[in-house]
Amino acid sequence: MTTTEHLTLGDVDVIRVVEWQQPLLPARSLVPDSTGELWQEHREWLAPDHWDPAADRAVVALQSWVLRSGGRTILVDTGVGDGRDRPETPYFHHRKDGFLDRLAEAGIRPEDVDIVVNTHIHGDHVGWNTRDAGGEWVPAFPRAQYLIPAADDHHFGPAGGYGGAGRADDRLMYEDSVAPVHRAGQAVLWEGGHRIDEHLTLEPAPGHTPGSSVLRLASGSDRAVFVGDLIHSPVQLLAPSHNSCFCVDARESAATRRRVLGRAEAERELVFPAHFGGPGALEIRRHGQDFAPARWAEWHH
């Protein structure tokens, strides 16, 4: 699946670039605390965009967001990247998805990108930070500032033992997708918050990783929040205490999820998770002490 879709929020244009969408992990492997009953109870709207009941696998999208705001082009998360050595992650190992071709279909050249936002440092969010230039990894977006959470740069970089040396893929990821951006002088590390322009602000949302962040949009009467991997599946709206299998700090991740979703519901923010299939973004409503979908985004081709 390769699509490009558009919507407008106030003075900001949002472009959705989808590389693929497919059933991936077993549903309760992705969200280990969830039950089969939870998925079945909401089967009517979870299937087929978010869950394949026949295979009992969660449907996941790999996608990025391009924002045009204040005369600049901002790319939010950069996918897996092509030709990466990821021996511990078969889905990401030596992929050939042609993400730059997807951007070209949306009318965006690498030199058009002014800012790259990595919501956090995981292999499927930083891969196209760089490209292979004759055997050397160099920034894929030659004019861009790369906004990287300082806490994640420390954790996944050499100072933090490449994520605590738990996975070889973490070292490989940092060395081919983050370190080259530092060497080129294009990395901007931030902490505590970072304002991009009058419409866009980065805020810490730790737990999934130490430096996980959200990007808030406020323009005119429109509000949105790009939440990265705060939620991987809509079942986490129904049970915000349920983490994904990829969360580093379970307690902090659950607390952050409930806090961010509570504000999104109160302020009617359109929520953009990194990996939701189907329409990909939604407004949420209260469902007892938890949440549920209220309205899915309407995109234009």
Helices and strands as residue ranges (DSSP letters): E 3-9, E 12-26, H 27-30, H 36-41, H 43-46, E 51-52, E 57-69, E 72-76, G 90-92, H 99-105, G 110-112, E 115-117, H 123-126, G 127-129, E 130-132, E 137-139, E 145-149, H 150-156, G 158-160, H 161-164, H 168-177, H 179-183, E 187-190, E 194-195, E 200-204, E 213-219, E 222-228, H 235-238, H 250-266, E 270-273, E 282-287, E 290-296
